[in-house]
């Protein structure tokens, strides 16, 4: 009795003749499609903001105001220099410029309506600390800390997002790294 040997077929070869042209064209289309998808994905992740903060009632771009228009952070957040809170600027601050420039943009018109009616804008809070935590922006600025160390590159953000979870470990580590007090009563009063 003879045992039959399993037969193996030779590796598939590209077809020859007129079919070969279609076979090569199919591979070319597949490769070009893969390259296009890869390029589109790269463009999306590099140029579309992958981290977007909450939508605000009036669109505001820190990137546009700080980077493109070179408005200093402290022009709007002047409280950061001498108070505990950097805070959201009052509408009067916005209207300092927008009484005269870009007055007919729909977002500015919405801002003006709030201003003229004396109604504050209900901004969505992005960064917040629990009530039992004491934090003073002015002390950190006086110590030479830059806003971006905690808030990220706000100058590059169209919509501010929550860059860092302000948890105790983050703050204690920063205090240790900068030889600042990490006594409990420094932050918990």
The 8 nearest C-alpha neighbors of each residue, nearest first, counted from 0:
[[1, 2, 3, 4, 5, 6, 7, 8],
 [0, 2, 3, 4, 5, 6, 7, 8],
 [1, 3, 4, 0, 5, 6, 7, 8],
 [4, 2, 1, 5, 6, 0, 7, 8],
 [3, 5, 6, 2, 1, 7, 0, 8],
 [6, 4, 3, 7, 2, 8, 1, 9],
 [5, 7, 4, 8, 3, 9, 2, 10],
 [8, 6, 9, 5, 10, 4, 11, 3],
 [7, 9, 10, 6, 11, 5, 12, 4],
 [8, 10, 11, 7, 12, 6, 13, 5],
 [11, 9, 12, 8, 7, 13, 14, 6],
 [12, 10, 9, 13, 8, 14, 7, 15],
 [13, 11, 14, 10, 9, 15, 19, 22],
 [12, 14, 15, 19, 11, 22, 23, 18],
 [13, 15, 19, 18, 12, 16, 22, 17],
 [16, 14, 19, 18, 13, 17, 20, 12],
 [15, 17, 18, 19, 14, 20, 13, 21],
 [16, 18, 19, 20, 15, 21, 14, 22],
 [19, 17, 21, 20, 16, 14, 22, 15],
 [20, 18, 22, 14, 15, 17, 21, 16],
 [19, 21, 23, 18, 22, 17, 24, 16],
 [22, 20, 24, 18, 19, 23, 25, 17],
 [21, 23, 19, 25, 20, 24, 18, 26],
 [24, 22, 26, 20, 25, 21, 19, 27],
 [23, 25, 21, 27, 26, 22, 28, 20],
 [26, 24, 22, 28, 23, 27, 21, 29],
 [27, 25, 29, 23, 28, 24, 30, 22],
 [26, 28, 24, 30, 25, 29, 31, 23],
 [27, 29, 25, 31, 26, 30, 32, 24],
 [30, 28, 26, 32, 27, 31, 25, 33],
 [31, 29, 33, 27, 32, 28, 26, 34],
 [30, 32, 34, 28, 33, 29, 27, 35],
 [33, 31, 35, 29, 30, 34, 28, 36],
 [32, 34, 30, 36, 31, 35, 37, 29],
 [33, 35, 31, 37, 32, 36, 38, 30],
 [36, 34, 32, 38, 37, 33, 39, 31],
 [37, 35, 39, 33, 38, 34, 40, 32],
 [36, 38, 34, 40, 35, 39, 33, 41],
 [39, 37, 41, 35, 40, 36, 42, 34],
 [38, 40, 42, 36, 41, 37, 43, 35],
 [41, 39, 43, 37, 38, 42, 36, 44],
 [40, 42, 38, 44, 39, 43, 45, 37],
 [43, 41, 39, 45, 40, 46, 44, 38],
 [42, 44, 40, 47, 41, 46, 45, 39],
 [45, 43, 41, 42, 47, 46, 40, 49],
 [46, 44, 42, 43, 41, 47, 48, 49],
 [45, 47, 43, 42, 44, 48, 41, 49],
 [46, 48, 43, 44, 49, 45, 42, 50],
 [49, 47, 50, 46, 51, 44, 45, 156],
 [50, 48, 47, 51, 44, 45, 43, 46],
 [51, 49, 48, 52, 160, 158, 159, 156],
 [52, 50, 160, 158, 49, 48, 53, 159],
 [160, 51, 53, 159, 158, 54, 50, 161],
 [54, 52, 55, 51, 123, 160, 158, 125],
 [53, 55, 52, 56, 158, 58, 123, 51],
 [54, 56, 57, 58, 122, 123, 53, 59],
 [57, 55, 122, 58, 54, 121, 120, 123],
 [58, 56, 55, 106, 59, 110, 109, 120],
 [57, 59, 55, 56, 106, 60, 54, 158],
 [58, 60, 57, 61, 158, 157, 55, 63],
 [61, 59, 157, 62, 63, 158, 64, 156],
 [60, 62, 64, 63, 154, 157, 65, 156],
 [63, 61, 155, 154, 156, 66, 60, 157],
 [62, 64, 67, 60, 61, 66, 65, 68],
 [65, 63, 68, 61, 70, 62, 67, 66],
 [64, 66, 69, 70, 62, 154, 61, 68],
 [67, 65, 62, 69, 63, 68, 154, 64],
 [66, 68, 63, 69, 64, 65, 62, 70],
 [67, 69, 64, 70, 65, 66, 63, 62],
 [70, 68, 65, 66, 67, 71, 64, 63],
 [69, 71, 65, 64, 68, 72, 74, 66],
 [70, 72, 73, 74, 69, 65, 75, 64],
 [73, 71, 74, 75, 76, 70, 65, 77],
 [72, 74, 77, 76, 75, 71, 79, 80],
 [75, 73, 71, 72, 77, 76, 70, 92],
 [74, 76, 73, 88, 77, 72, 92, 71],
 [77, 75, 73, 85, 78, 74, 79, 72],
 [76, 78, 73, 79, 74, 75, 80, 85],
 [79, 77, 85, 82, 80, 76, 81, 84],
 [78, 80, 85, 136, 137, 77, 82, 81],
 [81, 79, 137, 78, 77, 82, 140, 136],
 [80, 82, 137, 78, 79, 83, 136, 77],
 [83, 81, 78, 84, 137, 79, 80, 136],
 [82, 84, 135, 136, 137, 134, 85, 79],
 [85, 83, 86, 82, 79, 136, 78, 135],
 [84, 86, 79, 78, 76, 136, 83, 77],
 [87, 85, 84, 88, 76, 78, 79, 77],
 [86, 88, 89, 76, 85, 75, 122, 84],
 [89, 87, 75, 76, 86, 92, 90, 93],
 [88, 90, 91, 92, 87, 93, 119, 75],
 [89, 91, 93, 92, 114, 94, 88, 119],
 [92, 90, 94, 89, 93, 95, 114, 88],
 [93, 91, 95, 90, 94, 89, 88, 75],
 [94, 92, 90, 95, 91, 96, 97, 89],
 [93, 95, 97, 91, 96, 98, 92, 90],
 [96, 94, 92, 93, 97, 91, 98, 99],
 [97, 95, 94, 98, 99, 93, 100, 92],
 [96, 98, 94, 100, 99, 102, 95, 93],
 [97, 99, 94, 96, 100, 95, 102, 101],
 [98, 100, 97, 96, 102, 101, 95, 94],
 [101, 99, 97, 102, 96, 98, 103, 94],
 [100, 102, 103, 104, 97, 99, 107, 98],
 [101, 103, 100, 104, 97, 107, 99, 98],
 [102, 104, 101, 108, 105, 107, 106, 100],
 [103, 105, 107, 106, 102, 101, 108, 109],
 [106, 104, 108, 107, 109, 103, 102, 110],
 [107, 105, 109, 108, 104, 57, 110, 58],
 [108, 106, 110, 104, 109, 105, 111, 102],
 [107, 109, 111, 105, 110, 106, 104, 112],
 [108, 110, 106, 112, 107, 111, 105, 113],
 [109, 111, 107, 113, 108, 112, 114, 106],
 [110, 112, 114, 108, 113, 109, 115, 107],
 [113, 111, 109, 115, 114, 110, 116, 108],
 [114, 112, 118, 116, 110, 111, 115, 117],
 [113, 115, 111, 117, 112, 116, 90, 110],
 [114, 116, 112, 117, 113, 111, 118, 110],
 [117, 115, 113, 118, 114, 112, 111, 119],
 [118, 116, 114, 115, 113, 119, 112, 90],
 [119, 117, 113, 116, 114, 120, 115, 112],
 [118, 120, 121, 113, 117, 114, 90, 89],
 [119, 121, 122, 118, 113, 56, 110, 57],
 [120, 122, 119, 123, 56, 55, 118, 124],
 [123, 121, 120, 55, 124, 56, 57, 87],
 [122, 124, 55, 125, 121, 53, 54, 56],
 [125, 123, 126, 122, 127, 53, 121, 55],
 [124, 126, 161, 123, 160, 127, 159, 52],
 [127, 125, 124, 161, 128, 165, 160, 150],
 [128, 126, 125, 129, 124, 165, 130, 161],
 [127, 129, 130, 132, 126, 165, 131, 134],
 [128, 130, 131, 132, 127, 133, 165, 166],
 [129, 131, 132, 128, 133, 127, 187, 188],
 [130, 132, 129, 187, 133, 188, 128, 186],
 [133, 131, 187, 130, 186, 129, 134, 128],
 [132, 134, 186, 187, 188, 131, 135, 185],
 [135, 133, 132, 186, 83, 136, 84, 128],
 [134, 136, 83, 137, 138, 84, 82, 139],
 [137, 135, 79, 83, 139, 138, 84, 140],
 [136, 138, 80, 81, 140, 79, 139, 135],
 [139, 137, 141, 136, 135, 140, 142, 83],
 [138, 140, 142, 136, 141, 137, 144, 143],
 [139, 141, 137, 143, 144, 142, 138, 136],
 [142, 140, 138, 143, 139, 137, 144, 80],
 [143, 141, 139, 140, 144, 138, 137, 145],
 [144, 142, 140, 141, 145, 139, 138, 146],
 [145, 143, 140, 139, 142, 146, 148, 141],
 [144, 146, 147, 148, 143, 140, 149, 139],
 [145, 147, 148, 150, 149, 144, 151, 140],
 [148, 146, 151, 150, 152, 149, 145, 153],
 [147, 149, 146, 145, 151, 150, 144, 152],
 [150, 148, 147, 151, 146, 163, 162, 145],
 [149, 151, 147, 162, 146, 148, 163, 153],
 [152, 150, 147, 153, 162, 149, 148, 146],
 [151, 153, 154, 147, 155, 150, 156, 148],
 [154, 152, 156, 155, 151, 61, 159, 150],
 [153, 155, 62, 152, 61, 65, 156, 66],
 [154, 156, 62, 153, 152, 157, 61, 66],
 [157, 155, 153, 62, 158, 159, 154, 61],
 [156, 158, 60, 62, 61, 159, 155, 59],
 [159, 157, 52, 156, 51, 60, 160, 59],
 [160, 158, 52, 156, 157, 153, 51, 161],
 [52, 161, 159, 51, 162, 158, 125, 50],
 [160, 162, 163, 125, 126, 52, 159, 164],
 [163, 161, 150, 151, 160, 164, 149, 159],
 [164, 162, 165, 161, 149, 150, 151, 169],
 [163, 165, 166, 162, 161, 169, 126, 149],
 [166, 164, 163, 169, 167, 170, 128, 127],
 [165, 167, 169, 168, 164, 170, 163, 128],
 [166, 168, 170, 169, 171, 165, 172, 164],
 [169, 167, 171, 170, 166, 172, 165, 173],
 [168, 170, 172, 167, 166, 171, 173, 165],
 [169, 171, 173, 167, 172, 168, 174, 166],
 [172, 170, 174, 168, 173, 169, 181, 167],
 [173, 171, 175, 169, 174, 170, 168, 176],
 [172, 174, 176, 170, 175, 171, 177, 169],
 [173, 175, 179, 171, 177, 172, 176, 178],
 [176, 174, 172, 178, 173, 177, 179, 171],
 [175, 177, 173, 174, 178, 172, 179, 171],
 [176, 178, 174, 175, 179, 173, 172, 180],
 [179, 177, 175, 176, 174, 180, 173, 181],
 [180, 178, 174, 177, 175, 181, 176, 173],
 [179, 181, 182, 174, 178, 185, 175, 183],
 [180, 182, 171, 174, 183, 179, 185, 175],
 [181, 183, 180, 185, 184, 186, 187, 179],
 [184, 182, 185, 187, 186, 181, 188, 180],
 [185, 183, 187, 186, 182, 188, 181, 133],
 [184, 186, 183, 182, 187, 181, 180, 188],
 [185, 187, 133, 184, 132, 183, 188, 134],
 [186, 188, 184, 132, 133, 183, 185, 131],
 [187, 184, 186, 133, 131, 132, 185, 183]]
